[in-house]
Amino acid sequence: MSPEPTLADDERQLAAYADELYAAVVDAIPGWVRRLTTERAAAGGASVDPAALDDVSAETRDVVVPELGRILNADVDHGAGSPLAAVRSGVGPMTALLEQVGAAKPPRDEFVANAFPDDPYDLGPAAFSDIDPGLHEPGLIWGAARAHVHLRRRRERRS
């Protein structure tokens, strides 16, 4: 029987999961930007230039990546925030492009409109799978590992 993993082992595993999630989210940003911007524009009777989507993808990545990295690499006991919030903070370039092409804003729930006033096109993801279905599992694994490390630290401090 192998020995139970130590807290240090669990922390290393969490860091590995964070690296995997980071890479997967960064890789998914261009597809997410293209899909969502194109869908929102078309739903409002507008269209977007594919070349503009490349620029918007790069701008979105530039906004999201630093905050995403900070959150995923933060110590679990310091409440760094949510990686999804980091992605939601990157909707500005998509919003600007949609406004530029005259896309119609979708109807919004009052709560959502108040909670996310800078996202009039409802671009921000509520779950990792909203960015890309392949992010569901890495996001879930990272979240579970983060909770596990946090709880284990608390248990070991009490002991």
C-alpha positions in Angstrom: 0.0 0.0 0.0 1.4 3.4 -1.0 1.6 6.2 1.6 -1.0 8.9 1.7 0.0 12.0 -0.2 1.3 14.8 1.9 0.0 18.3 1.9 3.0 19.3 -0.1 2.1 16.6 -2.7 -1.4 18.0 -2.8 -0.1 21.5 -3.3 2.1 20.4 -6.2 -0.8 18.6 -7.8 -2.9 21.7 -7.4 -0.2 23.8 -9.1 -0.1 21.2 -12.0 -3.9 21.5 -12.4 -3.7 25.3 -12.3 -1.1 25.1 -15.1 -3.3 22.8 -17.2 -6.4 25.0 -16.7 -4.4 28.2 -17.5 -3.0 26.7 -20.8 -6.5 25.4 -21.8 -8.2 28.7 -21.1 -5.6 30.7 -23.0 -5.8 28.2 -25.9 -9.6 28.5 -25.9 -9.8 32.4 -26.0 -9.5 32.8 -29.8 -12.3 30.3 -30.5 -14.5 31.8 -27.7 -14.0 35.3 -29.0 -14.7 34.3 -32.6 -17.8 32.2 -31.8 -19.4 34.6 -29.4 -18.7 37.8 -31.3 -19.9 36.3 -34.6 -23.1 34.8 -32.9 -24.0 38.1 -31.1 -23.4 40.2 -34.3 -25.5 37.8 -36.5 -28.3 37.7 -33.9 -28.4 41.5 -34.1 -28.3 41.6 -37.9 -24.7 42.7 -38.1 -21.5 41.0 -39.3 -17.9 41.3 -38.2 -14.7 41.3 -40.3 -12.7 38.1 -39.6 -9.5 40.2 -39.5 -11.0 42.3 -36.7 -11.7 39.1 -34.7 -7.9 38.4 -34.7 -7.2 41.8 -33.1 -10.1 41.4 -30.6 -8.8 37.9 -29.7 -5.4 39.3 -29.0 -6.7 42.2 -27.0 -9.0 39.8 -25.0 -6.1 37.5 -24.3 -4.0 40.5 -23.2 -6.7 41.5 -20.7 -7.4 38.0 -19.4 -4.0 36.3 -19.2 -2.4 38.4 -16.4 -5.3 38.2 -14.1 -6.0 34.5 -14.8 -2.4 33.7 -14.0 -2.5 35.7 -10.8 -5.6 33.9 -9.6 -4.5 30.4 -10.6 -1.1 30.8 -9.0 -2.3 32.5 -5.8 -2.1 30.7 -2.5 -5.5 29.1 -1.8 -5.7 30.8 1.6 -5.6 34.3 0.1 -8.9 34.4 -1.7 -7.5 35.6 -5.0 -10.8 35.4 -6.9 -12.3 33.4 -9.6 -10.7 32.4 -12.9 -14.1 32.9 -14.5 -14.1 36.5 -13.2 -10.8 37.0 -14.9 -12.3 35.8 -18.2 -15.4 38.0 -17.7 -13.1 41.0 -17.3 -12.0 40.5 -20.9 -15.3 41.1 -22.6 -14.4 44.8 -23.3 -12.8 44.3 -26.7 -15.7 42.1 -27.9 -18.2 44.6 -26.6 -16.4 47.5 -28.4 -16.4 45.6 -31.7 -20.1 44.7 -31.4 -20.9 48.3 -30.7 -18.7 49.4 -33.7 -20.6 47.1 -36.1 -24.0 48.2 -34.7 -25.0 44.8 -33.2 -28.3 44.8 -31.3 -28.0 44.2 -27.6 -29.9 41.2 -26.4 -32.6 41.5 -23.8 -31.1 41.1 -20.3 -32.4 39.9 -17.0 -32.5 42.7 -14.5 -30.1 40.9 -12.1 -27.6 40.1 -14.8 -27.8 43.7 -16.1 -27.1 45.0 -12.6 -24.4 42.5 -11.8 -22.5 42.9 -15.1 -23.2 46.4 -16.4 -20.1 46.4 -18.6 -21.3 43.3 -20.5 -24.4 44.5 -22.4 -24.1 41.6 -24.9 -24.0 38.9 -22.2 -20.6 37.7 -23.3 -19.1 36.8 -19.9 -19.1 33.1 -19.1 -21.0 31.6 -16.2 -19.1 28.3 -16.4 -15.9 27.1 -18.0 -18.0 25.2 -20.6 -19.4 28.5 -21.8 -15.8 29.3 -23.0 -15.3 25.8 -24.5 -16.9 22.5 -23.5 -13.4 21.0 -23.1 -12.8 23.4 -20.2 -15.5 21.8 -18.0 -13.4 19.0 -16.6 -10.1 20.9 -16.1 -12.1 23.7 -14.3 -13.9 21.2 -12.1 -10.7 19.4 -11.2 -8.9 22.6 -10.4 -11.7 23.8 -8.2 -12.0 20.5 -6.4 -8.2 20.4 -5.8 -8.2 24.0 -4.6 -10.9 23.2 -2.1 -9.2 20.0 -1.0 -5.9 21.9 -0.3 -7.7 24.6 1.6 -9.6 22.1 3.8 -6.6 20.0 4.4 -4.6 23.0 5.5 -7.3 23.9 8.0 -7.5 20.3 9.3 -3.7 20.1 9.7 -3.6 23.5 11.5 -6.2 22.3 14.0 -4.2 19.1 14.7 
